[in-house]
Amino acid sequence: MTYSLSAYKQLILNYFNNRPDCENEFHKQAATRLVELAKVRSGQQVLDIATGTGLAAIAEDALRSDRTQ
């Protein structure tokens, strides 16, 4: 099946808008644990690639803020 670019974009938009809620408490806790397990040290940088919700980046930022206060 071949789609035009605009039809393909509409499929992606529909999929995104109809996806289940992935920002619930379980996923937030899992992202925080993932960052803890990574053991990021001072001076290191984190690149959050294609996680969709950005929860891992948000968790890293929160942990980094806790460490510097």
C-alpha positions as CSV (number, residue, x, y, z in Angstrom):
1,M,0.0,0.0,0.0
2,T,1.4,3.4,-1.0
3,Y,0.4,6.6,0.6
4,S,1.0,10.2,-0.4
5,L,3.1,12.3,2.0
6,S,0.1,14.1,3.3
7,A,-1.9,10.9,3.8
8,Y,1.2,9.4,5.6
9,K,1.5,12.4,7.9
10,Q,-2.2,12.1,8.7
11,L,-1.7,8.4,9.6
12,I,1.1,9.4,12.0
13,L,-1.0,12.2,13.5
14,N,-3.9,9.8,14.0
15,Y,-1.6,7.2,15.6
16,F,-0.1,9.7,17.9
17,N,-3.4,11.2,19.0
18,N,-4.9,7.8,19.7
19,R,-2.0,6.2,21.5
20,P,-2.4,5.1,25.1
21,D,-1.3,7.4,27.9
22,C,2.4,6.7,28.3
23,E,3.0,9.4,30.9
24,N,1.4,7.6,33.8
25,E,3.2,7.1,37.1
26,F,4.6,3.7,36.1
27,H,6.4,5.2,33.1
28,K,7.7,8.1,35.2
29,Q,9.1,5.8,37.8
30,A,10.6,3.5,35.1
31,A,12.3,6.6,33.5
32,T,13.7,7.7,36.8
33,R,15.1,4.2,37.5
34,L,16.6,4.1,34.1
35,V,18.5,7.3,34.7
36,E,19.6,6.1,38.2
37,L,21.0,2.9,36.6
38,A,22.9,4.9,34.0
39,K,24.9,6.6,36.9
40,V,25.5,9.8,35.1
41,R,28.3,11.7,36.7
42,S,29.1,15.4,36.9
43,G,30.4,16.8,33.7
44,Q,28.7,14.1,31.5
45,Q,25.9,14.9,29.1
46,V,22.7,13.0,28.4
47,L,21.1,12.7,25.0
48,D,17.5,11.4,25.1
49,I,17.0,9.8,21.7
50,A,13.5,8.9,20.4
51,T,11.9,8.1,23.7
52,G,8.8,9.9,22.6
53,T,7.6,11.4,25.9
54,G,10.9,12.8,27.1
55,L,10.4,11.3,30.5
56,A,14.0,10.1,30.7
57,A,15.3,13.6,30.0
58,I,13.0,15.1,32.5
59,A,14.0,12.5,35.1
60,E,17.7,13.2,34.4
61,D,17.2,16.9,34.8
62,A,15.4,16.4,38.1
63,L,18.1,14.1,39.5
64,R,20.8,16.5,38.3
65,S,19.1,19.4,40.1
66,D,18.9,17.3,43.3
67,R,22.6,16.5,43.1
68,T,23.6,20.2,42.7
69,Q,21.5,21.6,45.5
